[in-house]
Amino acid sequence: MAGPFAEPPLPELKVSPLGVVPKKEPNKFRMIHHLSFPEGSSVNDGIDPELCSVVYTSFDAAIAWVRKYGKGALLAKTDVEAAFRLLPVHPDIIDTVAMECRLPEDKLLDLRATVNRACHLKKLQLRELQSVLGMLNFALGSFSTIGARSGRDRDELAGRIVAAAGRALNGLVRSSLVESTWVAYEAAWRAWEDWLGFLGEDWEDLEGALLLWIGHCRESGWLVSRMNRLMAGLAFGFKRRGMGDLTKGFLVRQALTGWRRGGSSLDTRRPVSFQLLCDIGGVLQGICTTEAEVSLFKAAFSLAFFGALRIGELVSSSKVRPRGLGFEDIDIYEDRVEFRIRRSKTDRFGRGSVVRLFAISGCLMCPVASVSGYVEGRGRVPGPLLIHADGSYLSRFQFVSVFRLCLQSLGLTGSDYSGHSFRIGAATEAARRGLGEDIVRRIGRWESRRFQLYVRPHLV
């Protein structure tokens, strides 16, 4: 890059300024390339006006047409979008008999190759998807005439395009939810289809079917929380399929409101207090069979409590499916542990969050000592952070099972607690120690006042 120049560096150099002016539509602008500047020596001054003059039809001409054709005449006004960006088309690609405009052969072959490749991929990267969509945007402006020479070729290409686009769209919709939510919503929709099958093919009143189902679930002893999850899954399913959302119907909403008011169940899961966490650390030696397992569960329980983590954010859903906190997401310092939660239940767009846990002097379950001791024996194996000595992943089932064995060893009822008790305990303990609402919300990364449901000092 050179310049600025006091004098033109090249002979006959023309510089035309650029600018933008707002359009009528909000956030829309028209670019102005001022080719008539400077007056007398501009680009346009070098072009014969007879070769490039533009003449617009006047309003007087419209009046003359109305007078000519008389009362009852219809007058239409048309506008060509991006008129000055239109490019001339070579006559060879226009069929003046069939009145079709076909894609050039090289573009058609390139489109077919791209679509064929997309059809054989299990998933598309963002850049690959953008490439496919860009080519489709170019070709689908005139989809019925995109250049196939025969009806069979055209139908085959259209089928491939629709199939690839459908898979890509389904992947994008699925990525908008965390995996567990997607699975729950799909299960809700399958249950709805089963209910419709039970009622029979002749049943046409879908809202009536939903009301009957609500009544059936109520009589079957469903909890309100289970019904809420079902309704959320159905609402998503209706919208995803372009159907009216039956869960928003007046009678449906009133029935659910009555259920929630009269039949709400109290979540009685007990919190893990700071003292209980330390007691659990003290009995791990008698529960686990090796020192490596003791170190693993100390780190897991410590992170769950001090990080106020959901179990899905911490461990894998099974021994063979890698999920939860990753080894590459954690950094250990002398006085603290930092880790990144890449995605969580309420973080649908994957912005992530960073959690910092500081050392607690003299604490058996100090997060820094527990995690650093575990990592020292674990090694720098990539993948999920919490793994057994044989390399298999610590699963949700194993986490809860060992947790309840520890509770039983302490004389407590294991069924009174769940994996979520650590997150409940973090909120409860913070509130018991007098921390303000804003701090409690930051600890658990709550975005609303829902954290208040987790503060349960009466259950400690």
C-alpha positions as CSV (number, residue, x, y, z in Angstrom):
1,M,0.0,0.0,0.0
2,A,1.4,3.4,-1.1
3,G,0.3,7.0,-0.8
4,P,-1.3,9.4,-0.3
5,F,0.1,11.2,-3.4
6,A,0.4,14.9,-4.0
7,E,0.1,14.2,-7.7
8,P,-1.4,11.2,-9.7
9,P,1.2,8.4,-9.7
10,L,-0.1,7.1,-13.1
11,P,-1.0,9.0,-16.3
12,E,-4.7,9.2,-17.0
13,L,-5.5,7.9,-13.5
14,K,-9.2,8.4,-12.6
15,V,-10.3,8.2,-8.9
16,S,-14.1,7.9,-8.3
17,P,-15.3,8.3,-4.8
18,L,-17.6,5.8,-3.1
19,G,-20.5,6.5,-0.7
20,V,-23.7,5.1,0.7
21,V,-27.1,6.6,1.2
22,P,-29.9,5.0,3.3
23,K,-32.8,3.3,1.6
24,K,-36.4,3.4,2.8
25,E,-36.0,-0.1,4.4
26,P,-34.4,0.0,7.9
27,N,-30.7,-0.9,7.9
28,K,-30.6,-0.9,4.1
29,F,-28.1,1.3,2.2
30,R,-27.5,2.0,-1.5
31,M,-23.8,2.2,-2.6
32,I,-23.0,5.2,-4.8
33,H,-20.0,4.9,-7.1
34,H,-19.6,8.5,-8.3
35,L,-18.2,7.9,-11.8
36,S,-19.1,11.4,-12.9
37,F,-16.6,13.0,-10.5
38,P,-14.6,15.1,-11.1
39,E,-16.6,17.0,-13.6
40,G,-14.8,17.4,-16.9
41,S,-12.3,14.5,-16.4
42,S,-14.4,11.7,-14.9
43,V,-14.9,8.1,-16.2
44,N,-18.3,9.0,-17.6
45,D,-16.9,12.0,-19.4
46,G,-14.9,9.6,-21.6
47,I,-18.0,7.7,-22.7
48,D,-20.3,8.8,-25.6
49,P,-23.7,9.7,-24.1
50,E,-25.4,8.1,-27.0
51,L,-24.0,4.7,-26.0
52,C,-25.1,4.8,-22.4
53,S,-28.1,7.2,-22.0
54,V,-30.9,5.9,-19.8
55,V,-34.4,7.2,-20.5
56,Y,-37.1,6.6,-17.9
57,T,-40.8,6.6,-18.8
58,S,-42.4,9.8,-17.6
59,F,-45.6,10.3,-15.6
60,D,-47.0,12.2,-18.6
61,A,-46.6,9.1,-20.7
62,A,-48.6,7.1,-18.2
63,I,-51.4,9.7,-18.3
64,A,-51.4,9.5,-22.1
65,W,-51.9,5.7,-22.0
66,V,-54.8,6.0,-19.6
67,R,-56.4,8.5,-21.9
68,K,-55.8,6.3,-24.9
69,Y,-57.2,3.1,-23.5
70,G,-60.1,4.8,-21.6
71,K,-62.1,4.0,-18.5
72,G,-61.4,0.5,-17.0
73,A,-57.8,0.3,-18.2
74,L,-55.4,-1.4,-15.8
75,L,-52.0,0.2,-15.2
76,A,-49.1,-1.7,-13.6
77,K,-45.7,-0.6,-12.4
78,T,-42.7,-2.9,-12.3
79,D,-39.3,-2.6,-10.8
80,V,-36.2,-4.6,-11.5
81,E,-34.2,-5.5,-8.4
82,A,-30.5,-4.5,-8.6
83,A,-31.1,-3.3,-12.1
84,F,-27.6,-1.9,-12.6
85,R,-26.0,-5.1,-11.4
86,L,-27.6,-7.3,-14.1
87,L,-25.1,-8.9,-16.5
88,P,-25.7,-9.8,-20.1
89,V,-26.2,-13.5,-20.9
90,H,-24.7,-15.2,-23.9
91,P,-27.3,-16.3,-26.4
92,D,-26.0,-19.9,-26.3
93,I,-27.5,-20.6,-22.9
94,I,-30.9,-19.2,-23.8
95,D,-33.5,-21.5,-25.4
96,T,-35.7,-19.1,-27.3
97,V,-38.2,-21.8,-28.1
98,A,-38.7,-23.3,-24.7
99,M,-38.1,-19.9,-23.1
100,E,-35.6,-21.4,-20.7
101,C,-32.2,-20.2,-19.4
102,R,-29.9,-23.0,-18.6
103,L,-26.8,-23.1,-16.4
104,P,-23.5,-23.5,-18.2
105,E,-22.3,-27.1,-18.3
106,D,-19.3,-26.4,-16.0
107,K,-21.5,-24.8,-13.4
108,L,-23.9,-27.7,-13.6
109,L,-21.1,-30.3,-13.1
110,D,-19.6,-28.3,-10.2
111,L,-23.1,-28.2,-8.6
112,R,-23.7,-31.9,-9.0
113,A,-20.2,-32.7,-7.5
114,T,-20.8,-30.5,-4.5
115,V,-24.2,-31.9,-3.8
116,N,-23.1,-35.5,-4.2
117,R,-20.2,-34.9,-1.8
118,A,-22.6,-33.3,0.8
119,C,-25.0,-36.3,0.5
120,H,-22.2,-38.7,1.6
121,L,-21.0,-36.7,4.6
122,K,-22.3,-37.5,8.1
123,K,-22.0,-33.8,9.0
124,L,-21.1,-30.6,7.2
125,Q,-18.6,-28.0,8.6
126,L,-19.8,-24.4,8.6
127,R,-17.6,-23.4,5.6
128,E,-18.8,-26.5,3.6
129,L,-22.4,-25.7,4.4
130,Q,-21.9,-22.1,3.3
131,S,-20.4,-23.3,0.0
132,V,-23.4,-25.6,-0.7
133,L,-25.9,-22.9,0.2
134,G,-24.1,-20.4,-2.0
135,M,-24.2,-22.6,-5.0
136,L,-27.9,-23.4,-4.4
137,N,-28.6,-19.8,-4.1
138,F,-27.0,-19.2,-7.5
139,A,-28.8,-22.1,-9.1
140,L,-32.2,-22.0,-7.5
141,G,-33.2,-18.6,-8.7
142,S,-34.7,-20.4,-11.6
143,F,-35.0,-23.9,-10.2
144,S,-37.3,-25.4,-12.8
145,T,-34.8,-24.6,-15.5
146,I,-31.4,-25.1,-13.8
147,G,-30.0,-26.7,-16.9
148,A,-30.8,-30.4,-16.8
149,R,-31.3,-31.6,-20.4
150,S,-33.9,-34.1,-19.5
151,G,-36.8,-34.6,-17.1
152,R,-35.0,-37.5,-15.4
153,D,-31.8,-35.6,-14.8
154,R,-33.7,-32.6,-13.5
155,D,-35.8,-34.8,-11.1
156,E,-32.6,-36.6,-9.9
157,L,-30.7,-33.4,-9.3
158,A,-33.7,-31.8,-7.5
159,G,-34.0,-34.9,-5.3
160,R,-30.3,-34.8,-4.4
161,I,-30.4,-31.1,-3.6
162,V,-33.5,-31.4,-1.4
163,A,-32.0,-34.4,0.4
164,A,-28.7,-32.6,1.1
165,A,-30.4,-29.4,2.2
166,G,-32.8,-31.3,4.4
167,R,-30.0,-33.1,6.2
168,A,-28.1,-29.9,6.6
169,L,-31.2,-28.1,8.0
170,N,-32.0,-30.9,10.4
171,G,-28.4,-30.8,11.7
172,L,-28.7,-27.0,12.3
173,V,-32.0,-27.4,14.2
174,R,-30.5,-30.2,16.3
175,S,-27.4,-28.1,17.1
176,S,-29.7,-25.4,18.5
177,L,-30.3,-27.7,21.5
178,V,-28.1,-29.6,23.8
179,E,-28.1,-33.3,23.1
180,S,-30.1,-34.3,26.2
181,T,-32.8,-31.8,25.4
182,W,-33.0,-33.0,21.8
183,V,-33.4,-36.6,23.0
184,A,-36.1,-35.6,25.5
185,Y,-38.1,-33.6,22.8
186,E,-37.9,-36.5,20.3
187,A,-39.1,-38.9,23.0
188,A,-42.0,-36.6,23.8
189,W,-43.0,-36.5,20.1
190,R,-42.9,-40.3,19.8
191,A,-45.1,-40.6,22.8
192,W,-47.6,-38.2,21.2
193,E,-47.6,-40.3,18.0
194,D,-48.2,-43.4,20.1
195,W,-51.2,-41.7,21.8
196,L,-52.7,-40.7,18.5
197,G,-52.2,-44.3,17.4
198,F,-54.0,-45.5,20.5
199,L,-57.0,-43.2,19.7
200,G,-57.2,-44.5,16.1
201,E,-56.7,-43.1,12.6
202,D,-60.2,-41.7,12.5
203,W,-59.6,-39.3,15.3
204,E,-59.3,-35.8,13.8
205,D,-59.6,-33.4,16.7
206,L,-55.9,-33.0,17.7
207,E,-56.6,-30.5,20.4
208,G,-59.1,-32.8,21.9
209,A,-56.6,-35.6,21.7
210,L,-54.1,-33.5,23.6
211,L,-56.6,-32.6,26.3
212,L,-57.5,-36.3,26.7
213,W,-53.8,-37.1,27.0
214,I,-53.3,-34.5,29.7
215,G,-56.2,-36.0,31.6
216,H,-54.7,-39.5,31.2
217,C,-51.3,-38.4,32.4
218,R,-52.9,-36.7,35.4
219,E,-54.8,-39.9,36.3
220,S,-51.6,-41.9,35.9
221,G,-49.9,-39.9,38.6
222,W,-47.4,-37.9,36.5
223,L,-45.5,-35.2,38.3
224,V,-45.9,-31.6,37.1
225,S,-42.2,-31.4,36.2
226,R,-42.6,-34.4,33.9
227,M,-45.7,-32.9,32.2
228,N,-43.9,-29.5,31.7
229,R,-41.0,-31.3,29.9
230,L,-43.6,-33.2,27.8
231,M,-45.3,-29.9,26.8
232,A,-42.0,-28.3,26.0
233,G,-41.1,-31.2,23.7
234,L,-44.5,-31.1,22.0
235,A,-44.3,-27.3,21.4
236,F,-40.9,-27.7,19.8
237,G,-42.2,-30.6,17.7
238,F,-45.3,-28.7,16.4
239,K,-43.2,-25.7,15.4
240,R,-40.4,-27.8,13.9
241,R,-43.0,-29.4,11.6
242,G,-44.7,-26.2,10.7
243,M,-47.9,-27.1,12.6
244,G,-50.0,-25.0,14.9
245,D,-48.7,-25.2,18.5
246,L,-51.6,-27.0,20.2
247,T,-50.0,-26.5,23.6
248,K,-50.9,-22.8,23.3
249,G,-54.6,-23.5,23.0
250,F,-56.9,-21.9,25.6
251,L,-58.3,-25.1,27.0
252,V,-54.8,-26.7,27.1
253,R,-53.3,-23.8,28.9
254,Q,-56.1,-23.6,31.4
255,A,-55.9,-27.4,32.1
256,L,-52.2,-27.2,32.7
257,T,-52.6,-24.1,34.9
258,G,-55.1,-26.0,37.0
259,W,-52.8,-29.0,37.3
260,R,-49.8,-26.8,38.3
261,R,-51.8,-25.0,41.0
262,G,-53.5,-28.0,42.5
263,G,-50.9,-30.7,41.9
264,S,-47.5,-29.2,42.0
265,S,-45.0,-31.4,43.7
266,L,-42.2,-30.1,45.9
267,D,-38.6,-30.9,44.9
268,T,-37.2,-32.4,48.1
269,R,-33.8,-33.4,46.9
270,R,-31.4,-32.5,49.7
271,P,-28.3,-30.3,49.2
272,V,-24.7,-31.3,49.8
273,S,-23.4,-29.0,52.4
274,F,-19.7,-28.1,52.8
275,Q,-19.5,-30.3,55.9
276,L,-21.2,-33.2,54.1
277,L,-18.7,-32.9,51.2
278,C,-15.8,-33.2,53.6
279,D,-17.4,-36.2,55.3
280,I,-17.8,-37.8,51.9
281,G,-14.2,-37.3,51.2
282,G,-13.3,-39.0,54.4
283,V,-15.2,-42.2,53.6
284,L,-14.1,-42.6,50.0
285,Q,-11.1,-44.8,51.1
286,G,-13.6,-47.4,52.3
287,I,-15.8,-47.2,49.2
288,C,-13.2,-47.2,46.4
289,T,-10.8,-50.1,45.8
290,T,-7.8,-48.2,44.6
291,E,-6.1,-44.9,45.3
292,A,-6.6,-43.9,41.7
293,E,-10.4,-44.3,42.2
294,V,-10.3,-42.3,45.4
295,S,-8.4,-39.5,43.7
296,L,-10.9,-39.6,40.7
297,F,-14.0,-39.2,42.9
298,K,-12.5,-36.6,45.1
299,A,-11.8,-34.5,42.1
300,A,-15.2,-35.2,40.6
301,F,-17.2,-34.4,43.8
302,S,-15.0,-31.3,44.5
303,L,-15.6,-29.9,41.1
304,A,-19.3,-30.6,41.2
305,F,-19.7,-28.8,44.5
306,F,-17.4,-25.8,44.2
307,G,-18.1,-25.3,40.5
308,A,-21.9,-25.7,41.0
309,L,-21.9,-27.9,38.0
310,R,-24.7,-29.8,36.4
311,I,-23.7,-33.5,36.1
312,G,-23.9,-33.3,32.3
313,E,-21.3,-30.5,32.3
314,L,-18.9,-32.6,34.4
315,V,-19.0,-36.3,33.4
316,S,-19.9,-38.4,30.4
317,S,-23.3,-39.9,29.9
318,S,-21.7,-43.4,29.6
319,K,-18.4,-45.1,29.8
320,V,-17.9,-45.0,26.0
321,R,-19.4,-41.6,25.0
322,P,-17.0,-38.7,25.6
323,R,-18.9,-35.8,27.2
324,G,-18.5,-33.4,30.1
325,L,-15.4,-31.4,31.1
326,G,-12.4,-31.9,28.8
327,F,-8.8,-32.2,29.9
328,E,-7.8,-29.4,27.5
329,D,-10.4,-27.1,29.1
330,I,-8.7,-27.0,32.5
331,D,-5.7,-25.1,33.8
332,I,-4.2,-25.6,37.2
333,Y,-2.2,-22.9,39.1
334,E,-0.7,-22.8,42.5
335,D,-3.6,-21.0,44.1
336,R,-6.5,-21.8,41.8
337,V,-8.1,-24.1,39.1
338,E,-9.7,-22.6,36.0
339,F,-11.8,-24.5,33.5
340,R,-14.1,-23.6,30.6
341,I,-17.6,-24.9,30.3
342,R,-18.0,-25.0,26.5
343,R,-21.7,-25.6,26.4
344,S,-24.4,-26.0,29.0
345,K,-28.2,-26.5,29.1
346,T,-29.0,-22.7,29.1
347,D,-26.1,-21.7,26.8
348,R,-27.7,-22.7,23.5
349,F,-25.3,-20.7,21.4
350,G,-22.2,-22.2,22.9
351,R,-20.6,-19.0,24.1
352,G,-19.1,-20.9,27.0
353,S,-18.1,-19.6,30.5
354,V,-14.9,-19.7,32.6
355,V,-15.1,-20.9,36.2
356,R,-12.3,-20.2,38.7
357,L,-12.0,-22.2,42.0
358,F,-9.5,-21.1,44.6
359,A,-7.6,-23.2,47.1
360,I,-9.0,-23.7,50.6
361,S,-6.3,-24.2,53.2
362,G,-6.6,-27.3,55.4
363,C,-9.7,-28.6,53.5
364,L,-9.7,-32.3,52.7
365,M,-11.8,-31.6,49.5
366,C,-9.9,-28.4,48.5
367,P,-10.6,-28.1,44.7
368,V,-7.1,-27.2,43.8
369,A,-5.4,-30.0,45.8
370,S,-8.0,-32.6,44.7
371,V,-7.8,-31.7,41.0
372,S,-4.0,-31.3,40.8
373,G,-3.5,-34.6,42.7
374,Y,-5.8,-36.4,40.3
375,V,-4.3,-34.9,37.2
376,E,-0.8,-35.8,38.4
377,G,-1.7,-39.5,38.4
378,R,-4.0,-39.3,35.4
379,G,-1.4,-38.1,32.8
380,R,-1.9,-35.8,29.9
381,V,-4.3,-38.0,27.9
382,P,-6.6,-35.9,25.7
383,G,-10.4,-36.2,26.0
384,P,-12.7,-36.1,29.0
385,L,-11.0,-34.9,32.2
386,L,-12.5,-37.6,34.5
387,I,-11.4,-41.1,33.4
388,H,-10.6,-44.3,35.2
389,A,-7.1,-45.9,35.2
390,D,-8.1,-48.1,32.2
391,G,-9.0,-45.0,30.2
392,S,-12.8,-45.5,30.3
393,Y,-14.8,-42.4,31.0
394,L,-16.4,-41.7,34.4
395,S,-20.2,-41.9,33.7
396,R,-23.1,-40.2,35.3
397,F,-24.3,-43.6,36.7
398,Q,-21.0,-44.3,38.3
399,F,-20.9,-40.8,39.8
400,V,-24.3,-41.1,41.4
401,S,-23.7,-44.7,42.5
402,V,-20.5,-44.0,44.4
403,F,-22.0,-40.8,45.8
404,R,-24.9,-42.7,47.3
405,L,-22.6,-45.5,48.7
406,C,-20.8,-42.7,50.5
407,L,-24.1,-41.4,51.9
408,Q,-25.1,-44.8,53.1
409,S,-21.7,-45.2,54.8
410,L,-22.5,-42.0,56.7
411,G,-25.9,-43.3,57.8
412,L,-27.9,-41.1,55.3
413,T,-30.6,-42.1,52.9
414,G,-29.2,-42.2,49.4
415,S,-32.5,-41.7,47.7
416,D,-32.9,-38.3,49.4
417,Y,-30.0,-37.0,47.2
418,S,-29.2,-37.0,43.5
419,G,-26.3,-35.9,41.3
420,H,-27.9,-32.4,41.3
421,S,-27.5,-32.2,45.1
422,F,-24.0,-30.8,44.6
423,R,-25.4,-27.8,42.5
424,I,-28.2,-27.3,45.0
425,G,-25.7,-27.5,47.8
426,A,-23.4,-24.8,46.2
427,A,-26.4,-22.4,46.1
428,T,-27.6,-23.3,49.6
429,E,-24.1,-23.0,51.2
430,A,-23.5,-19.6,49.5
431,A,-26.8,-18.2,50.8
432,R,-26.1,-19.7,54.3
433,R,-22.8,-17.8,54.4
434,G,-24.5,-14.5,53.7
435,L,-23.5,-14.0,50.0
436,G,-25.8,-11.7,48.0
437,E,-28.1,-12.8,45.3
438,D,-25.9,-11.5,42.5
439,I,-23.0,-13.6,43.8
440,V,-25.1,-16.7,44.2
441,R,-26.3,-16.3,40.6
442,R,-22.8,-15.9,39.3
443,I,-21.6,-19.0,41.2
444,G,-24.2,-21.2,39.4
445,R,-24.4,-19.1,36.2
446,W,-28.1,-18.5,36.6
447,E,-29.6,-15.9,34.4
448,S,-32.8,-15.5,36.3
449,R,-34.1,-15.7,39.9
450,R,-34.7,-19.4,39.4
451,F,-31.6,-19.9,41.7
452,Q,-33.9,-19.3,44.6
453,L,-35.4,-22.8,44.1
454,Y,-31.9,-24.2,44.8
455,V,-31.5,-22.5,48.2
456,R,-32.8,-25.1,50.7
457,P,-31.2,-24.5,54.1
458,H,-34.1,-26.3,55.8
459,L,-33.0,-29.5,54.1
460,V,-29.4,-29.5,55.1
